[in-house]
Amino acid sequence: MFHHVKELQFNARVSKPDPRFARLLLEQFGGPNGELKAAMQYFVQAFGCRKPHPDKYDMLMDIATEEFSHLEIVGATIQMLLTGVNGELKNAADESDLTKLLDGKAAKEGYIHEALVNPNFFLVSGGTPSLTDSNGNPWSATYIMGMGDITVDMRLNIAAESTAKLVYENLMKFTDDVLVKETLRFLMTREVTHFQMFQAALHSLQPNFPPGILQSDPRFSNKYFNMSRGEDYTGPWNEGKTSEMGEEWQYIDDPHQHVLATNGLLEEKIKGTERNENTVQAGNKALSADRKATIDEATQPVDGILSWSEYNSEMTDEKAATKPIGDKTKQKKSKK
């Protein structure tokens, strides 16, 4: 159940109209890294967590709802940046007013140029926010990423918050309005906060590596193939131990020769790890059984009925108390 509060979460303000920056800000309204994308992604992901991971369901729904709040902030800012434009577009009888609003012929020509780049913003939306990115591409559900595996979804969300944060960071470079920057900084900061929430949620899920359930093949899990020629670099990505499984990196300097020598990797030897095919298969079965048991236990029907919510018993009792006396009897009679 959603309940809309008319006050914004953050009091968005602008110093003066700026139609051009309003168009850029559309990127966070209807773009692939914007607030609607984030809200819908977390909202959709939450459904699979409702029973087996109710704490993660709560977190996802809270953040999704906050993202809708941020969408409202972005939309309000865009609308304020278009102050005057919306009204002048409605003034179809006098085209000169729009020229005055935009400080002369040169400004109007620039405005028309912006409209040609994104005609929907000015011609179709009538000077109000539209669910497009800054180039006029309509918002699409293809932006939403959810794999139905909670550890994978948390990683997807960490990436989503990272990209959204960077978009706000870049947007701040294109406006001199200190009040708009204040709003953008708030929104950017919340991306960092959500990043930490998803990261903490991921760490609370154990085991959470590898993503999904099936373990990786020990023949290839710690191989680094040097796929380019020239100056080579080393670092924790190809020397020492692997970050998650603690295996020794095996550096393959000449991948072509290595592939030939191992019959297309079919005769690859296990090196640098204590894992083998037996331990991998045992791990696959154990984690599969654990995940299945968690979901099965959480989704057992009660008296043959699956219920999404459990309502407060006091509320139920209150309703029962206000129910007309003899109501059950009437229902029985009607059935007869």
Backbone torsions as a table, in degrees:
resi	resn	phi	psi	omega
1	MET	NA	129.7	178.6
2	PHE	-109.4	144.0	178.2
3	HIS	-132.7	117.7	-175.4
4	HIS	-86.5	127.5	173.4
5	VAL	-104.0	127.6	-169.6
6	LYS	-71.3	-25.4	177.5
7	GLU	-73.4	140.4	178.6
8	LEU	-71.5	152.0	176.0
9	GLN	-61.8	-37.6	176.4
10	PHE	-128.7	133.2	-175.0
11	ASN	-73.6	91.8	-179.2
12	ALA	-69.1	137.9	-180.0
13	ARG	-141.7	154.2	173.3
14	VAL	-135.1	153.1	180.0
15	SER	-86.2	-34.9	-177.0
16	LYS	-160.2	160.3	177.5
17	PRO	-62.2	147.7	177.9
18	ASP	-156.1	82.2	-176.7
19	PRO	-58.2	-33.9	-177.6
20	ARG	-68.1	-44.0	178.8
21	PHE	-70.3	-30.3	176.3
22	ALA	-58.2	-40.2	178.4
23	ARG	-64.5	-42.7	178.5
24	LEU	-61.9	-38.2	-176.8
25	LEU	-68.4	-18.5	175.0
26	LEU	-55.9	-24.7	-179.9
27	GLU	-56.4	-34.3	179.8
28	GLN	-93.4	0.1	176.7
29	PHE	-95.8	-50.8	-177.9
30	GLY	-131.0	20.4	-179.3
31	GLY	-90.7	173.0	-176.4
32	PRO	-67.8	-17.2	178.0
33	ASN	-114.8	14.3	-171.9
34	GLY	-84.9	-174.8	-173.8
35	GLU	-70.5	-37.0	178.7
36	LEU	-66.6	-39.6	177.2
37	LYS	-59.0	-47.1	-178.5
38	ALA	-63.8	-46.0	-178.9
39	ALA	-58.4	-47.5	-177.6
40	MET	-71.4	-33.8	179.8
41	GLN	-64.0	-48.2	-177.8
42	TYR	-71.2	-34.9	178.2
43	PHE	-62.1	-46.7	-179.3
44	VAL	-68.0	-43.0	-179.2
45	GLN	-61.6	-30.6	-174.4
46	ALA	-63.0	-31.6	-174.1
47	PHE	-58.0	-42.4	-179.1
48	GLY	-69.7	-13.9	-178.6
49	CYS	-95.8	-10.0	-168.9
50	ARG	-51.9	-46.7	-176.8
51	LYS	-94.6	-52.2	-175.9
52	PRO	-73.0	-28.6	-177.9
53	HIS	-134.9	68.4	-175.7
54	PRO	-61.0	-29.5	178.1
55	ASP	-67.8	-39.0	178.1
56	LYS	-72.1	-33.0	174.7
57	TYR	-59.9	-45.9	-179.5
58	ASP	-61.1	-45.2	179.9
59	MET	-63.3	-46.8	-178.0
60	LEU	-62.8	-42.3	179.5
61	MET	-67.8	-37.6	177.2
62	ASP	-62.7	-46.6	-178.3
63	ILE	-69.5	-39.8	177.4
64	ALA	-58.6	-43.5	179.9
65	THR	-65.7	-38.2	176.5
66	GLU	-65.2	-35.9	179.2
67	GLU	-64.4	-35.9	173.9
68	PHE	-63.1	-36.5	176.0
69	SER	-62.9	-39.3	178.9
70	HIS	-68.8	-35.5	176.0
71	LEU	-60.1	-39.8	178.3
72	GLU	-66.3	-38.1	178.0
73	ILE	-64.2	-45.3	179.8
74	VAL	-63.3	-44.9	179.5
75	GLY	-62.2	-40.6	178.5
76	ALA	-64.8	-39.8	179.3
77	THR	-65.5	-43.7	177.4
78	ILE	-58.8	-45.7	-178.5
79	GLN	-61.7	-41.4	178.9
80	MET	-67.9	-35.0	177.3
81	LEU	-66.9	-20.7	178.8
82	LEU	-97.7	14.5	-179.9
83	THR	-53.2	126.4	-178.9
84	GLY	96.5	-37.4	-177.7
85	VAL	-67.2	-45.6	-177.9
86	ASN	-58.9	-45.1	-179.5
87	GLY	-66.7	-40.5	-178.1
88	GLU	-69.3	-31.7	176.2
89	LEU	-66.3	-27.2	177.7
90	LYS	-78.3	-17.5	-178.3
91	ASN	-85.1	71.3	-175.0
92	ALA	-69.7	-16.4	-175.5
93	ALA	-82.0	-18.6	-175.3
94	ASP	-138.1	99.3	-176.4
95	GLU	-76.3	-13.9	-175.4
96	SER	-72.2	-25.0	-176.9
97	ASP	-62.7	-35.9	-179.6
98	LEU	-66.7	-35.8	177.0
99	THR	-62.4	-43.5	179.0
100	LYS	-63.9	-41.1	-179.4
101	LEU	-59.6	-37.2	-175.0
102	LEU	-98.3	18.2	171.9
103	ASP	63.0	46.5	170.1
104	GLY	105.1	-179.7	-174.1
105	LYS	-62.3	-44.1	-177.3
106	ALA	-61.3	-41.7	179.8
107	ALA	-66.1	-39.2	179.7
108	LYS	-65.7	-38.5	177.7
109	GLU	-63.6	-38.4	176.5
110	GLY	-65.4	-38.0	178.5
111	TYR	-63.3	-43.7	178.5
112	ILE	-63.7	-38.6	177.0
113	HIS	-60.8	-43.5	177.7
114	GLU	-61.1	-39.5	-179.8
115	ALA	-64.8	-35.9	179.0
116	LEU	-67.8	-34.1	178.4
117	VAL	-70.8	-40.7	179.6
118	ASN	-136.5	76.5	-174.9
119	PRO	-61.9	-30.6	-178.3
120	ASN	-61.1	-35.3	-175.8
121	PHE	-61.8	-44.1	-174.9
122	PHE	-100.1	-34.0	-172.0
123	LEU	-92.9	-36.7	-176.8
124	VAL	-96.5	-44.6	-177.5
125	SER	-75.4	-15.6	178.1
126	GLY	70.1	30.3	177.2
127	GLY	81.0	29.1	175.0
128	THR	-127.2	162.4	179.6
129	PRO	-58.9	141.6	177.4
130	SER	-126.9	152.4	-177.5
131	LEU	-80.7	70.0	176.3
132	THR	-137.9	169.0	170.0
133	ASP	-84.4	-172.8	-174.4
134	SER	-69.2	-14.7	177.9
135	ASN	-101.4	6.1	176.5
136	GLY	90.4	3.5	177.9
137	ASN	-73.7	128.3	-176.0
138	PRO	-67.3	148.0	176.9
139	TRP	-58.7	145.1	-176.3
140	SER	-138.1	143.8	176.7
141	ALA	-67.7	-12.3	176.8
142	THR	-66.8	-14.8	176.6
143	TYR	-69.6	-24.2	-172.9
144	ILE	-76.6	132.2	178.5
145	MET	-124.3	123.5	177.3
146	GLY	-157.9	128.5	-173.7
147	MET	-107.8	-2.1	-179.0
148	GLY	75.0	5.9	173.9
149	ASP	-117.5	120.6	-169.9
150	ILE	-61.9	-36.1	-179.2
151	THR	-69.7	-35.3	177.6
152	VAL	-70.0	-43.4	-179.2
153	ASP	-62.3	-38.2	178.3
154	MET	-62.9	-39.4	178.7
155	ARG	-68.3	-38.2	176.3
156	LEU	-61.8	-39.1	-178.0
157	ASN	-71.9	-35.1	174.6
158	ILE	-60.7	-42.3	178.1
159	ALA	-66.5	-39.5	-179.3
160	ALA	-62.9	-42.9	178.7
161	GLU	-66.2	-34.6	179.8
162	SER	-65.2	-46.3	-178.3
163	THR	-68.9	-39.2	178.8
164	ALA	-64.1	-38.7	178.7
165	LYS	-61.2	-41.5	-178.1
166	LEU	-68.8	-35.2	177.5
167	VAL	-62.7	-43.8	178.0
168	TYR	-64.0	-39.6	178.7
169	GLU	-59.5	-41.9	179.2
170	ASN	-72.1	-37.3	179.3
171	LEU	-61.0	-35.3	-178.9
172	MET	-62.3	-20.4	179.5
173	LYS	-77.9	-14.2	-172.7
174	PHE	-108.8	14.4	174.5
175	THR	-138.4	144.1	175.8
176	ASP	-102.2	-0.7	-178.0
177	ASP	-75.5	111.6	-176.1
178	VAL	-64.8	-29.9	179.8
179	LEU	-72.6	-39.6	176.1
180	VAL	-65.3	-41.6	177.6
181	LYS	-60.8	-35.2	178.5
182	GLU	-60.6	-44.1	178.1
183	THR	-66.1	-45.1	-179.5
184	LEU	-62.3	-36.4	179.7
185	ARG	-67.1	-38.0	176.4
186	PHE	-61.5	-48.6	-178.7
187	LEU	-62.9	-40.8	177.8
188	MET	-62.1	-40.9	-179.0
189	THR	-64.2	-39.1	179.6
190	ARG	-66.1	-28.7	174.8
191	GLU	-63.4	-41.0	178.7
192	VAL	-64.8	-40.3	179.0
193	THR	-62.8	-46.8	179.9
194	HIS	-64.5	-37.0	175.4
195	PHE	-52.6	-47.6	-178.1
196	GLN	-67.8	-35.0	178.2
197	MET	-63.3	-48.1	-179.5
198	PHE	-66.5	-36.8	178.4
199	GLN	-64.8	-43.0	178.6
200	ALA	-65.3	-39.3	178.8
201	ALA	-64.1	-40.0	178.2
202	LEU	-62.9	-44.6	-178.8
203	HIS	-66.8	-25.9	179.4
204	SER	-76.0	-13.4	178.6
205	LEU	-94.4	114.3	-179.3
206	GLN	-129.7	133.0	-6.5
207	PRO	-76.4	152.4	178.2
208	ASN	-124.4	12.2	178.9
209	PHE	-138.7	137.4	-0.4
210	PRO	-73.4	165.0	175.9
211	PRO	-56.1	139.3	-177.4
212	GLY	87.9	-143.8	-175.0
213	ILE	-122.4	-48.7	-173.3
214	LEU	-67.6	134.1	178.9
215	GLN	-75.6	159.3	-177.8
216	SER	-84.0	160.7	-179.8
217	ASP	-73.7	119.2	-176.5
218	PRO	-64.4	-13.1	177.7
219	ARG	-73.0	-26.2	-172.6
220	PHE	-124.8	-3.6	-171.7
221	SER	-70.2	-20.5	-178.2
222	ASN	-123.3	25.2	179.5
223	LYS	-93.8	132.7	172.4
224	TYR	-113.2	115.9	-179.6
225	PHE	-95.0	120.2	178.4
226	ASN	-77.6	89.4	-170.4
227	MET	-89.3	11.5	179.6
228	SER	-139.8	159.6	179.7
229	ARG	-112.3	143.6	-177.0
230	GLY	131.6	-155.1	-179.8
231	GLU	-69.2	126.4	-178.6
232	ASP	-99.4	148.6	-179.5
233	TYR	-123.2	146.6	176.5
234	THR	-121.4	156.7	179.7
235	GLY	-175.6	-171.1	-178.2
236	PRO	-65.5	-7.4	177.4
237	TRP	-86.4	-10.2	179.9
238	ASN	-145.5	6.6	175.4
239	GLU	-143.9	156.1	-175.3
240	GLY	81.3	-142.6	-178.0
241	LYS	-106.1	149.0	177.5
242	THR	-67.1	148.7	-170.1
243	SER	-65.9	-35.9	-173.7
244	GLU	-101.2	-41.8	-174.1
245	MET	-101.8	-6.7	176.9
246	GLY	66.5	28.9	177.6
247	GLU	-88.1	158.7	177.5
248	GLU	-82.1	126.4	176.8
249	TRP	-62.6	136.4	175.3
250	GLN	-110.6	110.9	-175.4
251	TYR	-88.4	116.1	178.9
252	ILE	-98.5	99.7	-173.9
253	ASP	-71.1	-36.8	-178.8
254	ASP	-121.8	85.2	-175.8
255	PRO	-58.1	-37.6	-178.2
256	HIS	-62.0	-48.8	179.9
257	GLN	-64.7	-36.6	-179.8
258	HIS	-65.4	-40.5	178.8
259	VAL	-64.9	-40.9	178.3
260	LEU	-64.5	-42.2	-175.8
261	ALA	-70.9	-21.6	-177.5
262	THR	-109.4	18.3	177.8
263	ASN	56.3	53.0	179.6
264	GLY	67.7	34.7	178.3
265	LEU	71.8	2.4	178.9
266	LEU	-69.1	-25.3	-179.3
267	GLU	-107.8	26.4	179.2
268	GLU	-63.6	136.4	178.8
269	LYS	-94.1	148.7	176.4
270	ILE	-81.9	120.4	179.7
271	LYS	-136.3	147.4	173.0
272	GLY	76.2	12.8	179.0
273	THR	-149.0	150.4	177.6
274	GLU	-88.8	-6.4	-179.9
275	ARG	-74.1	151.8	174.4
276	ASN	-144.4	179.3	-175.7
277	GLU	-62.5	-34.7	179.8
278	ASN	-66.5	-44.8	180.0
279	THR	-68.3	-33.8	178.5
280	VAL	-64.7	-47.8	-179.7
281	GLN	-64.5	-37.6	177.0
282	ALA	-63.9	-41.1	177.6
283	GLY	-64.9	-39.8	177.8
284	ASN	-59.1	-47.3	-177.9
285	LYS	-66.9	-41.9	-177.6
286	ALA	-64.8	-46.8	-178.5
287	LEU	-70.0	-37.3	176.8
288	SER	-60.1	-45.3	-179.6
289	ALA	-64.9	-40.2	-179.2
290	ASP	-65.4	-47.2	179.5
291	ARG	-63.4	-42.6	179.8
292	LYS	-63.1	-44.3	-179.2
293	ALA	-62.6	-39.1	179.8
294	THR	-61.5	-46.1	-178.7
295	ILE	-70.5	-44.1	-179.2
296	ASP	-60.4	-43.0	-178.8
297	GLU	-65.2	-36.4	-176.3
298	ALA	-80.1	-16.0	-174.7
299	THR	-116.3	23.6	177.6
300	GLN	-72.4	129.1	177.9
301	PRO	-69.3	150.0	176.3
302	VAL	-104.9	118.0	-176.4
303	ASP	55.5	36.1	177.3
304	GLY	78.8	7.9	-177.1
305	ILE	-121.1	133.3	172.6
306	LEU	-96.3	126.6	-179.2
307	SER	-122.0	133.8	-178.1
308	TRP	-76.2	-41.3	-175.3
309	SER	-122.8	154.8	172.0
310	GLU	-118.4	113.9	-174.2
311	TYR	-87.0	154.8	-177.8
312	ASN	-57.4	128.0	-176.3
313	SER	-64.3	-32.5	179.7
314	GLU	-64.3	-38.6	177.5
315	MET	-64.7	-39.9	179.8
316	THR	-63.6	-43.6	179.1
317	ASP	-63.3	-38.0	-179.8
318	GLU	-64.5	-42.0	178.5
319	LYS	-63.7	-40.7	-179.8
320	ALA	-62.7	-36.5	-178.0
321	ALA	-68.0	-29.5	-177.9
322	THR	-91.7	-1.4	-179.0
323	LYS	-73.6	136.1	-178.0
324	PRO	-57.5	137.7	178.8
325	ILE	-65.3	137.8	179.0
326	GLY	86.5	4.6	-176.8
327	ASP	-63.4	-40.5	-179.4
328	LYS	-64.1	-38.4	-179.9
329	THR	-62.7	-42.0	179.1
330	LYS	-62.2	-39.0	179.6
331	GLN	-64.1	-40.3	-180.0
332	LYS	-64.8	-42.2	-179.9
333	LYS	-62.9	-38.8	-178.4
334	SER	-66.2	-31.7	179.1
335	LYS	-68.3	-36.0	179.5
336	LYS	-67.5	NA	NA
